């Protein structure tokens, strides 16, 4: 894995991670993949997917603004800024036309970019992201949830235990969830804290929760796979409606997976997306 910096909207420095050795020119032609994490996530969360994908295709994951090792400016954290960042990454890294793989917020960024710049996107995977508005109540719930975090955490084991077991949002023990959050913590003088600013995460989220995104979904012209975890946040009825609205939509479901589909069930996730990726990248 090697780091490549790109410059996003407003001069924001973004850290991209390219996995594996770049494929030979004849293998890599038209075969770029850009992976976009969800809110509070990071490029490292795609390592499992990249391990097999990078064997045949140029595979890059982006730390989006405010996340990971990318800059964390005071703003903006608008939808436009996130989309422009992803567009800049595709152009500067020479990945286009690429397949975009997005989880949660990253999926919304991906389909908004596909609608805006169809020339840059040849295929799209939407993982557990709703097109419907979530509303102001959802934003208040997230604000209250951040207040429950026992920050700073004394150790990474405490991080894993809290997010995997003790977090009031956890219905049953989930070690994968604990590991997911442990990856986005950094050591400080008084313990372990998130690498992101929770206030910036709330600002980022506020930019999409009060709006629906069906119109942009309908403008996506490339082949698109909508993936949901059986116990995730995207319900089956809404996922199937998203497929209906998409001009070229298909559907996949991953059993025994929650919202963190690719992290919860990496083998089942691979089985769900690999045939689509093969067709989008080779066809």
N, C-alpha and C positions, 0 to 999 in steps of 0.2 A: 504494500500500500504506500503510495506516495502522495504528498500534499502539493496541490497546485492552487495558488491564489488567483482569484478573478475579481474584477471590479464591478460591483452592482450599481443599483440606482443611487444617485447622489454621491458617488465615489466610495460607497461602502465596500470594504475589503471582505471578501467571502472566501472561506477555506473549503476547497473541494478535495475529495479523496479519490484517487484513481486506484483501483484494485487490480493486482496482478500485472504481468507484463503486457504491454499493448500488443494486441494480435497483429499478425502480419498484414501488410497493406491490403492484399487481396481478400483476406478474411474479414477485415474491419470495415470495408467499404459499406457505407449505409447501415452500419450495425452498432451505433452508439446507444447507450442506455444512461439516462440520468435519473437517479433515485432521490426523492424528496421526502424527508422525515416529517412527522407530525409535530404538533405543538409540544415544546419541552424536549423533543427528541434530538437526535444527532446523526451524523453520517455513520458513526460506528455501529449504530443499530442495524445497518444493512449488511454487516460483514458476513453473516450467514448466507444471505442471498447472493452476495457478490462472489463468495467462494466457488460456487459452481457456474455462475453466469460469466465471470471473467475468463473462464477457460476458453470461451469461443468469441466473446464480444468485448468491445471496449466498454468498461463499466465504471461509472463515476457517481459518487454520492456527494451531496452538497450540504454543508452546515449553513442553514439559512440565517439571515440576519437575526442578531440577538441570541443565537444558539451556538453551542460548541465552541470552536476556535475562531469563528467569524466575528467581525466587529459587532459591538453592541451600542450603536449610537442612541442618542436621546430619542430619535425618531427619523423618519416616519415608520410606523408599523401598519401601514395600510395594505389593502389587497393589491393595489397598484404597485407598491414597492416590492412586495414579495414576487409578483409575477414578472416585473422588470428584472429582478435579480436572476430568476430562473432563465429568462430569455438571454440575459447577458452571459450566463454560464454556458448555455448551448452554443452561442455564437463564438465566444472567446476560446472555448475548448475544442471547437470544430466537431461537435458531436452530431449536429443536425444533418439530415432529418433523423431524429432520435425517437426511441420509445421512452416515454416518461412513466415511471413507477412511483406513485405517491401514496402515502399513508396519512389518513385523517386530514389535517390542515394541508399537508403536502399534496394530497390528492386534489383538493380544491384548487391549489395553485396550479397544478398540472392541467386540470381541465379548463381553467380560465386561460392559461397560456395556449392550449390547443385550439380554443375557440378564437383567440386573438391572432395567433400566428400559425395557421395550418401548414404553412410551408416548412416549419421547423419540427413538426411532430408527425411521425408516421404510425404511432400506436400509443395506447394509453391504458394503464392499469390503475383503477381507482380502488383503494383498499379502505373499507369501513369509514366512509365519509358521507354524511347526509346532505341532500340537496335542499331540504326544507329548513326554514328558519327555526332556530331553537328558542329564541325569545329572551327577554330581559331577565326572567326568573332563573334561567340557566346560568347567566353571567353572575348573578348574585350568589348562586350556589358555589361557583368556582371561587369567587372572592372569599367566601366563608371557608372553603376547603383549604385554601392556602394558609389561612390563619391557624389551622389545626396542626400544621407541620411543626414537629419539635426541633426546629433549627436553632443552633447547629447540632448535627448528629455527632456523637463521640467517635464512632467508628463506621466503616462501610458495612459491617455486619448489622449495626443498628439501622442503617439505611435499608438494607435488604429486609430486615425483620419488620420494620414499620410499614413499608410500602407493600410488602408481601403478605403481612398478617394483621398488623395493628391499625392500619389506616381505616377509619370508619367507612370508607367507600369500598373496602374489600369485603365481598360477601362470603368468600371461603379462601383459605390459604392459597396463595399463588406465587411460588418462588420466581417464576419468570418475570412477574411484575416487579418484584423486589430487585432482581438483577437489572432490569431495564432502567430503573431510577438510579441504581448505583453507578451506572455508566455516565450519568450526567451530573455527578457530584465532583467537587474539587476541594482539596484540603486547604483550609485557612488556619489562621493562628489559633482559633478557638474550636476547631473541629471541621466537619464536612458540611459544605453548603452547595446549593445548586449552582451550576456554571452560568445559569441564566438569571435575569432579574424577574421575579414573579410579577412585578408591576408591568413590565414590558410584555410578558406573556398575556396578561389580562387585556392590555391594549390591543395586542395582535388578535386575540380572540373576539374582542368587541367589534372588530372590523367585519366579521362575517356572521355572528350568531343572530343578529336581528334581521338579516336579509335571507331570502330564498335564492337559490342559484339554478333554477330549472331552465331559465332562458339561455344561460351560457352553456348548460349541458346540451341543449338542443342544437347548439351551433358547432359542436365538436364533430368534425367530418371524418376523422380517422377511426379505424377499428378500436373498440374500447371494451375492456373487461372490467366488470363490476364485481368485486370480491367482498364478501362479508364473513365475519366469524359468527358461528351459530349463536354465541352468547355475547356478541359485540353490540355496538351502539346503533348500527344500521340495521333496521328491521327488514325482514324478508319482503314484505309488501312494498316498502319504499324502494328497496334495491331493485325489485322487478319493475317498478314503475320507472326508475332511472334507466333501466335497460330499454324499456319501451320508448322513452323520450329520445334516447340516443339514436342517431341515424344508423349506426353500425355497432350496436351494443350486444354483449353477451354476458352471461352470469355464471359465477362460481361461488361455492359455499364451502367453508372450512369447518368441519365438526370439531368440537371440544376446544374451540378457540374463542377468546374474548376480543376486546378491541385491538390488542396488540397481536394481530393475526400472524404476521411474519415472524414475530418473536416468540409467541406462545407455541406454535406448531410449525416449525420450519420445514419439516419434510412434507406435511400435508399442504402447506403453502406452496412449496415447489411443485408438487403434483398438480395443484390447481392452476398455476400460472405458466408453467413451462411450455405446454403445447401452444398457448396463445403467443408467448414470446417468440417461440420458434417461427411461427407463421408471420408475425409482424416484422421480425428482423431478417428473415431469409426470403420471405415471399415478396 
